[in-house]
Amino acid sequence: MTLRSALWLPLFDALADPLVVARLAGEAEEAGWHGFFVWDHVRWRPPVDAVADPWITLSAAATATESVQLGPMVTPLPRRRPVKVARETATLDRLSGGRLVLGVGLGSDRFGEEFSRTGEECDDRTRAEMLDESLDVLTAAWTGEPVHHHGRHHTVDGVAFRPRPVRRIPVWVAGFPGKVRPRRRAARHDGFFPVNLDHPDQLAEAVSAVMAERPATAAPYDVAVALPAGTDLAPYAAAGATWWLAEFEWQDLSVDTVRGVLREGPA
């Protein structure tokens, strides 16, 4: 299987301007990249000063491109209202002509204190419950039929979300490769994004565990790995990766750095 390649950009400081990021998306498409994904944060630790909204930035990128896959990688659903995300995802998928990939995860307070400083839920177990409920709401909303959801954290009482997305939006679930619950959650959806990988063998073990949870007749499945440019990708592809996300250091982020990787082309 061919390993597809995407840029994976923190929308910080020099990349907090959606016009700049949209131009980079267009350049990436011209250079043959297959995807263009962005971080989703409302705050980050110093010295980061400026942070852009991912959904508006992705909308700008969608209008500047025609073929690359786009999406937040990942959006922490526990700090977002699922009914709003249902509208945003369907609208962005239609705007892009069916190119949205939704990356989801618990999120973390570790790097920007964006949960504790804004009154959001900080308990991991509770956020996991909220994530699963939100995914149930989104799955139902994307059908265009009335959604009836009465859960512990969210209520949707007979609301239909139309227009529907162009296609069934792929959901990639992020999680630490050794954690059982994120792997099981990923197995129920369309892709797995194991974070903080140390070695290809670690990826192979995680992929094997996820695939063991998948139905035998399940559709094709994606596994994304975030690695710096220049990494030997062959062992990761052999371990089951289907996407490489070119990773950038947020501390030394610049447009020139991104362009340098972009112009080298995809894997």
C-alpha positions as CSV (number, residue, x, y, z in Angstrom):
1,M,0.0,0.0,0.0
2,T,1.3,3.5,-0.9
3,L,2.1,5.7,2.1
4,R,0.2,9.0,1.6
5,S,1.7,12.2,3.0
6,A,0.3,15.3,4.7
7,L,1.6,18.4,6.3
8,W,0.5,18.7,10.0
9,L,0.7,22.3,11.2
10,P,0.4,24.0,14.6
11,L,-1.6,27.2,13.9
12,F,0.7,29.3,16.1
13,D,2.3,32.7,15.6
14,A,3.6,32.8,12.0
15,L,0.9,30.3,11.1
16,A,-1.9,32.0,12.9
17,D,-2.9,33.9,9.8
18,P,-5.4,31.9,7.8
19,L,-4.4,33.5,4.5
20,V,-0.8,32.4,5.0
21,V,-1.9,28.8,5.8
22,A,-4.3,28.7,2.8
23,R,-1.4,29.7,0.5
24,L,0.6,26.9,2.0
25,A,-2.2,24.4,1.4
26,G,-2.3,25.4,-2.2
27,E,1.4,25.0,-2.6
28,A,1.3,21.6,-0.9
29,E,-1.3,20.4,-3.3
30,E,0.8,21.6,-6.3
31,A,3.8,19.8,-4.8
32,G,1.9,16.5,-4.7
33,W,1.0,16.3,-1.0
34,H,-2.1,14.2,-0.3
35,G,-3.3,15.9,3.0
36,F,-3.2,19.1,4.9
37,F,-4.0,18.8,8.6
38,V,-3.9,21.4,11.4
39,W,-3.8,21.4,15.2
40,D,-6.8,22.5,17.2
41,H,-6.1,24.6,20.3
42,V,-7.4,27.7,21.9
43,R,-4.2,28.4,23.9
44,W,-0.6,27.1,24.1
45,R,2.3,27.6,26.5
46,P,4.7,30.6,26.1
47,P,6.4,31.7,24.1
48,V,3.5,31.1,21.7
49,D,1.5,34.3,21.5
50,A,-1.0,34.0,18.6
51,V,-3.3,31.0,17.9
52,A,-5.7,30.6,14.9
53,D,-9.1,28.9,14.8
54,P,-8.8,25.6,13.0
55,W,-12.2,25.5,11.4
56,I,-12.0,29.0,9.8
57,T,-8.4,28.2,8.7
58,L,-9.5,24.9,7.2
59,S,-12.3,26.7,5.3
60,A,-9.7,29.0,3.8
61,A,-7.5,26.1,2.9
62,A,-10.5,24.3,1.3
63,T,-11.2,27.2,-1.1
64,A,-7.5,27.3,-2.0
65,T,-7.3,23.6,-3.0
66,E,-9.1,21.0,-5.0
67,S,-7.8,17.5,-4.0
68,V,-5.9,17.4,-0.7
69,Q,-7.6,15.8,2.3
70,L,-8.2,18.4,5.0
71,G,-9.0,18.3,8.7
72,P,-8.3,19.1,12.3
73,M,-5.8,16.6,13.7
74,V,-7.0,16.4,16.3
75,T,-10.0,18.2,17.6
76,P,-10.6,17.6,21.4
77,L,-14.3,16.8,21.2
78,P,-14.9,17.0,25.0
79,R,-14.4,20.8,24.8
80,R,-16.7,21.2,21.8
81,R,-20.5,21.0,21.6
82,P,-21.2,18.1,19.3
83,V,-24.2,19.8,17.7
84,K,-22.0,22.7,16.6
85,V,-19.3,20.3,15.3
86,A,-22.1,18.5,13.4
87,R,-22.8,21.7,11.5
88,E,-19.2,22.7,11.1
89,T,-18.1,19.3,9.7
90,A,-21.0,19.0,7.3
91,T,-20.5,22.5,6.0
92,L,-16.7,22.1,5.7
93,D,-17.1,18.7,3.9
94,R,-19.5,20.3,1.4
95,L,-17.3,23.3,0.9
96,S,-14.3,21.0,0.2
97,G,-16.2,18.7,-2.0
98,G,-16.0,15.7,0.3
99,R,-12.4,16.1,1.5
100,L,-12.8,16.4,5.3
101,V,-11.1,13.9,7.7
102,L,-12.1,14.4,11.3
103,G,-9.4,13.6,13.8
104,V,-10.6,13.3,17.4
105,G,-9.2,12.8,20.8
106,L,-9.5,13.6,24.5
107,G,-7.2,16.6,24.4
108,S,-4.8,17.5,27.2
109,D,-4.4,20.3,29.7
110,R,-0.7,19.7,29.8
111,F,0.7,22.1,27.2
112,G,-1.6,25.1,27.3
113,E,-3.9,24.7,30.3
114,E,-6.7,25.3,27.9
115,F,-9.1,23.1,29.9
116,S,-8.4,24.3,33.4
117,R,-8.2,28.0,32.5
118,T,-11.5,28.0,30.7
119,G,-13.6,25.9,33.1
120,E,-13.6,22.8,30.9
121,E,-13.6,19.2,32.2
122,C,-10.2,18.1,33.3
123,D,-10.9,14.5,34.4
124,D,-9.7,12.1,31.7
125,R,-12.4,9.5,32.4
126,T,-15.1,12.0,32.1
127,R,-13.7,13.5,28.9
128,A,-13.6,9.9,27.5
129,E,-17.3,9.6,28.2
130,M,-17.9,12.9,26.6
131,L,-15.9,11.9,23.5
132,D,-17.8,8.7,23.0
133,E,-21.2,10.5,23.3
134,S,-20.1,13.2,20.9
135,L,-19.1,10.6,18.3
136,D,-22.5,9.0,18.7
137,V,-24.2,12.3,18.1
138,L,-22.0,13.1,15.1
139,T,-22.5,9.7,13.5
140,A,-26.3,10.1,13.8
141,A,-26.2,13.8,12.7
142,W,-24.3,13.0,9.5
143,T,-27.2,10.8,8.3
144,G,-29.5,13.8,7.9
145,E,-32.2,12.0,9.9
146,P,-33.5,13.4,13.2
147,V,-31.1,12.8,16.1
148,H,-32.5,11.5,19.4
149,H,-29.8,11.4,22.0
150,H,-30.3,11.7,25.7
151,G,-27.0,11.0,27.4
152,R,-25.2,11.9,30.6
153,H,-23.4,14.9,28.9
154,H,-25.4,15.8,25.8
155,T,-29.0,16.0,24.7
156,V,-30.3,16.2,21.1
157,D,-34.1,15.9,20.9
158,G,-35.3,15.2,17.4
159,V,-33.0,17.6,15.5
160,A,-32.1,16.9,11.9
161,F,-28.7,18.2,10.6
162,R,-29.1,19.1,7.0
163,P,-27.6,19.4,4.5
164,R,-25.7,16.2,5.0
165,P,-21.9,15.9,4.3
166,V,-21.0,15.0,0.7
167,R,-19.8,11.6,2.0
168,R,-19.6,9.7,5.3
169,I,-16.8,11.7,7.0
170,P,-13.9,9.5,8.0
171,V,-13.0,9.7,11.7
172,W,-9.5,9.0,12.9
173,V,-9.1,8.5,16.7
174,A,-5.9,9.6,18.4
175,G,-4.5,7.9,21.5
176,F,-1.4,6.6,23.1
177,P,-0.5,3.3,21.4
178,G,-0.3,1.3,24.7
179,K,-3.7,2.4,25.9
180,V,-6.6,-0.1,25.5
181,R,-9.6,2.3,25.4
182,P,-8.3,4.6,22.7
183,R,-7.4,1.6,20.6
184,R,-10.9,0.1,21.0
185,R,-12.4,3.5,20.2
186,A,-10.3,3.7,17.1
187,A,-11.3,0.2,16.0
188,R,-14.9,1.4,15.9
189,H,-14.1,4.2,13.4
190,D,-12.1,4.7,10.3
191,G,-8.5,5.4,11.4
192,F,-6.0,5.4,14.3
193,F,-3.5,8.1,15.0
194,P,-1.1,6.8,17.7
195,V,0.7,9.6,19.3
196,N,4.2,9.8,20.9
197,L,5.5,6.8,19.0
198,D,9.0,5.7,20.0
199,H,9.7,2.9,17.5
200,P,8.1,1.1,14.5
201,D,7.7,-2.0,16.6
202,Q,5.5,-0.1,19.0
203,L,3.3,0.9,16.0
204,A,3.1,-2.7,14.7
205,E,1.9,-3.9,18.1
206,A,-0.7,-1.1,18.3
207,V,-2.0,-1.7,14.7
208,S,-2.2,-5.5,15.4
209,A,-4.3,-4.8,18.5
210,V,-6.6,-2.4,16.7
211,M,-7.1,-4.7,13.7
212,A,-8.0,-7.5,16.1
213,E,-11.0,-5.5,17.3
214,R,-12.2,-4.7,13.7
215,P,-14.9,-6.8,12.0
216,A,-13.5,-9.1,9.4
217,T,-15.6,-7.4,6.6
218,A,-14.7,-3.9,7.7
219,A,-13.8,-1.2,5.1
220,P,-10.2,-0.1,4.4
221,Y,-8.6,1.4,7.5
222,D,-6.1,4.2,7.9
223,V,-3.2,4.5,10.4
224,A,-1.5,7.9,10.6
225,V,2.0,8.5,12.1
226,A,3.4,11.9,12.9
227,L,7.2,12.0,12.2
228,P,9.7,14.8,11.3
229,A,10.8,15.2,7.8
230,G,13.9,13.1,7.1
231,T,12.7,10.1,9.1
232,D,13.1,6.7,7.5
233,L,9.4,6.0,6.8
234,A,9.8,2.4,5.4
235,P,9.7,0.7,8.8
236,Y,6.6,2.6,9.8
237,A,4.9,1.7,6.5
238,A,5.9,-2.0,7.0
239,A,4.3,-1.7,10.5
240,G,1.0,-0.7,9.1
241,A,1.1,3.1,8.6
242,T,-1.0,4.4,5.6
243,W,-0.4,8.1,6.2
244,W,2.7,10.1,7.2
245,L,2.0,13.5,8.8
246,A,5.1,15.7,8.5
247,E,5.7,17.0,12.1
248,F,7.1,20.4,13.0
249,E,8.6,21.7,16.2
250,W,6.2,24.4,17.5
251,Q,9.1,26.1,19.3
252,D,10.9,27.0,16.0
253,L,7.9,27.3,13.7
254,S,8.2,29.5,10.6
255,V,6.7,29.8,7.2
256,D,10.1,29.2,5.6
257,T,10.5,26.0,7.6
258,V,7.2,24.7,6.4
259,R,8.0,25.7,2.8
260,G,11.3,23.9,3.0
261,V,9.6,20.6,3.9
262,L,6.7,21.2,1.5
263,R,9.0,21.7,-1.5
264,E,10.9,18.5,-0.8
265,G,7.7,16.8,-1.6
266,P,5.8,13.9,-0.2
267,A,7.2,10.5,0.7
